[in-house]
């Protein structure tokens, strides 16, 4: 399918031509481990073993590449599996990475507890400041890692500006685009070298599948990533690939509703006497609101806020919520609420990435906005 089609059309059709045998409009689930060869080395369509390639996963990977405007998409068993494969592709012992001061706790754990054990160094920078990123870069820096919007404080990084800083130093820019999704933001078009996703979140969208993705516009890098994907084996299975494709078909309409509902939630929170601060890039007072407006289609469905009364008050808000389900993860059709300090970001306690103890993070779903507002109102007390 031509990449000149609109996003909504690509989401439904890219990589998903009708089945040539039956005409099925949805790609089949090729629940198979191996493939008959027509003589030694005579592969049908390049398939020999499903760790190396599987037709259902191929459909997803082609779709991911189209949505992010890349040349190569790769699907993994989880977002962290994608991140690990990327890091082992880009880095060697003695290399250095700049990581953000606001990031998913699992990403921090991967750097602090896993990657560092094989001789890769990292340092923290406020990636909302290109100057801070420049100051953190060393001669051995091979990658700059960015989340925008960030998790959980919804910070914004100017992707084009930081890409320039990274490339001046000969480093790759990696952008975790999970919070935005490719519908709201396309980092490759702004200069990023690799885009990372936890497809568990908005891409899958239904809290029923775990997955991850890497997308790049560099053919050579794409080949290197594919080699490591096969060598390391953390691939998305056929059914998981099929579920993610199913979710992506409605990504555009879901993100429109997530955003509209989140804006209603923000309006409630900014005027509530028990809320001391709201983090949302759509707010004019957000320090990088104009950058977000420049590089995003809209501001998304994630909202974080701080509660008067400290940590215990924030925990109680989470416990009192009813329609907002207390749980980790985000991006599903149902609304979720959590206490990052005790849940998703417990691994960053005591580090430069430690989050405020009175912080609550909400993933605003696509339910009735009025019902969501009523639930938050009673939860806040």
Protein Blocks (a to p, Z undefined) as FASTA:
>chain_A
ZZkbcfklmmmmgopaccfklopabdcdddbfbdcdehehiaghhiabfklpcfklmmmm
mmmmmmnopabdcddfbfklmmmmmmmmmpcehiacdddfbdcfklmmmmmmmmmmnopa
cddddfkbmklmmmmpcfklcbdcddddddfklpacdfklmmmmmmmnopacdddfklno
pmlocfklnopabdcddfklmmnonopaccdddddfbfklmmmmmmmmmmnopacdfklm
mmmmmmmmmmmmmmmmmmmmmmmmmmmmmmpmkbcbdcdfkbmklmklmmmmmmpmbebj
adcdddehijmlmmmmmmmpmklccdedehiabdcdddfklmmmmmmgoiakbccfkbcc
ddddfbdfklmmmmmmmmnZZ
